[in-house]
């Protein structure tokens, strides 16, 4: 970031990850003082955060807004900054941090904090899904069901997510979809359909290994119906970034798509449950979000 930057707004999620957020705020304050920058803090509550942050941005006019939390916090801040000239910074403090990993932002707190001061401003694409902004990965099917169960659970973290996967897998039945892009047409049953602006989930499973965040395109990744015994092989391929080698995997690269959710299966957008829409209309906004990167 340029030395002229003086004021930074940090949006802190108090319940993400396992770090004490008071310690985090103290470290951020000390760091900003050393860099001749002013730190402004907003702590999310889950109630009217979007409006509160917008009001704070309008009043303080920060040179950057930093999401200090997990993927949900990044989505909250990033969607507010989409289409503006104010860059997004990320301090990955959640249990997954999928977008931060795809952007190459260090997962260590001090290393990520250094990017806020020394990083370069670069643009990335964003998506619109039924009029709602999406930065990372959204889907219909099995993973959306797991996200729903994870959200309902009393505990968070990788262990809870893994337990939700194991509990739901054996009984899950693929659902029917019709997908129409600007180039392809597909109709059939799928285990899940992922709308990918990036590469990997916060769990480190890579669903879209060849996707790029700034190429003006996105991918529809279809994991077709497969025998239950193939699940271990597919999981291995996801964690080895080899899912393109699976005969059950299809990828459409496009700029526009309509997904007809023929059985009204659950959907999720950037890790947040999105109900059971009868269709998803997807378009891309090329290079519409500025991000602070190493």
ChimeraX attribute file (.defattr): number of C-alpha atoms within 10 A of each C-alpha:
attribute: neighborCount
match mode: 1-to-1
recipient: residues
	/A:1	17
	/A:2	11
	/A:3	10
	/A:4	9
	/A:5	15
	/A:6	15
	/A:7	18
	/A:8	22
	/A:9	23
	/A:10	24
	/A:11	25
	/A:12	24
	/A:13	22
	/A:14	18
	/A:15	16
	/A:16	22
	/A:17	18
	/A:18	11
	/A:19	14
	/A:20	11
	/A:21	19
	/A:22	11
	/A:23	10
	/A:24	15
	/A:25	17
	/A:26	11
	/A:27	15
	/A:28	20
	/A:29	17
	/A:30	14
	/A:31	18
	/A:32	19
	/A:33	12
	/A:34	10
	/A:35	15
	/A:36	15
	/A:37	18
	/A:38	18
	/A:39	18
	/A:40	17
	/A:41	16
	/A:42	16
	/A:43	14
	/A:44	19
	/A:45	11
	/A:46	8
	/A:47	8
	/A:48	9
	/A:49	16
	/A:50	15
	/A:51	11
	/A:52	13
	/A:53	20
	/A:54	13
	/A:55	12
	/A:56	16
	/A:57	19
	/A:58	10
	/A:59	9
	/A:60	12
	/A:61	14
	/A:62	20
	/A:63	18
	/A:64	23
	/A:65	28
	/A:66	24
	/A:67	25
	/A:68	28
	/A:69	27
	/A:70	26
	/A:71	27
	/A:72	19
	/A:73	24
	/A:74	29
	/A:75	21
	/A:76	20
	/A:77	23
	/A:78	26
	/A:79	20
	/A:80	20
	/A:81	21
	/A:82	23
	/A:83	14
	/A:84	11
	/A:85	14
	/A:86	20
	/A:87	23
	/A:88	27
	/A:89	31
	/A:90	32
	/A:91	29
	/A:92	28
	/A:93	27
	/A:94	24
	/A:95	19
	/A:96	22
	/A:97	26
	/A:98	26
	/A:99	26
	/A:100	23
	/A:101	18
	/A:102	19
	/A:103	18
	/A:104	11
	/A:105	22
	/A:106	19
	/A:107	17
	/A:108	11
	/A:109	16
	/A:110	13
	/A:111	13
	/A:112	21
	/A:113	24
	/A:114	16
	/A:115	19
	/A:116	24
	/A:117	20
	/A:118	15
	/A:119	18
	/A:120	16
	/A:121	19
	/A:122	15
	/A:123	19
	/A:124	21
	/A:125	24
	/A:126	28
	/A:127	29
	/A:128	16
	/A:129	19
	/A:130	13
	/A:131	11
	/A:132	11
	/A:133	22
	/A:134	25
	/A:135	25
	/A:136	26
	/A:137	24
	/A:138	26
	/A:139	25
	/A:140	29
	/A:141	25
	/A:142	24
	/A:143	23
	/A:144	26
	/A:145	22
	/A:146	25
	/A:147	22
	/A:148	20
	/A:149	18
	/A:150	22
	/A:151	16
	/A:152	10
	/A:153	12
	/A:154	7
	/A:155	11
	/A:156	16
	/A:157	15
	/A:158	14
	/A:159	11
	/A:160	16
	/A:161	20
	/A:162	13
	/A:163	13
	/A:164	19
	/A:165	18
	/A:166	11
	/A:167	13
	/A:168	15
	/A:169	14
	/A:170	11
	/A:171	8
	/A:172	13
	/A:173	15
	/A:174	18
	/A:175	21
	/A:176	20
	/A:177	25
	/A:178	15
	/A:179	20
	/A:180	18
	/A:181	20
	/A:182	12
	/A:183	11
	/A:184	11
	/A:185	13
	/A:186	14
	/A:187	13
	/A:188	13
	/A:189	19
	/A:190	21
	/A:191	19
	/A:192	23
	/A:193	27
	/A:194	23
	/A:195	28
	/A:196	28
	/A:197	28
	/A:198	28
	/A:199	25
	/A:200	24
	/A:201	24
	/A:202	21
	/A:203	15
	/A:204	17
	/A:205	19
	/A:206	23
	/A:207	28
	/A:208	26
	/A:209	16
	/A:210	12
	/A:211	18
	/A:212	19
	/A:213	22
	/A:214	19
	/A:215	12
	/A:216	18
	/A:217	21
	/A:218	29
	/A:219	26
	/A:220	24
	/A:221	20
	/A:222	24
	/A:223	24
	/A:224	19
	/A:225	17
	/A:226	16
	/A:227	7
	/A:228	12
	/A:229	9
	/A:230	11
	/A:231	13
	/A:232	10
	/A:233	11
	/A:234	20
	/A:235	15
	/A:236	13
	/A:237	18
	/A:238	22
	/A:239	15
	/A:240	13
	/A:241	19
	/A:242	16
	/A:243	23
	/A:244	18
	/A:245	12
	/A:246	15
	/A:247	11
	/A:248	17
	/A:249	17
	/A:250	17
	/A:251	19
	/A:252	20
	/A:253	17
	/A:254	19
	/A:255	18
	/A:256	19
	/A:257	25
	/A:258	18
	/A:259	23
	/A:260	18
	/A:261	22
	/A:262	16
	/A:263	13
	/A:264	17
	/A:265	20
	/A:266	22
	/A:267	28
	/A:268	22
	/A:269	24
	/A:270	24
	/A:271	27
	/A:272	16
	/A:273	20
	/A:274	16
	/A:275	15
	/A:276	16
	/A:277	17
	/A:278	14
	/A:279	18
	/A:280	21
	/A:281	16
	/A:282	23
	/A:283	21
	/A:284	21
	/A:285	18
	/A:286	18
	/A:287	17
	/A:288	19
	/A:289	25
	/A:290	23
	/A:291	25
	/A:292	23
	/A:293	23
	/A:294	18
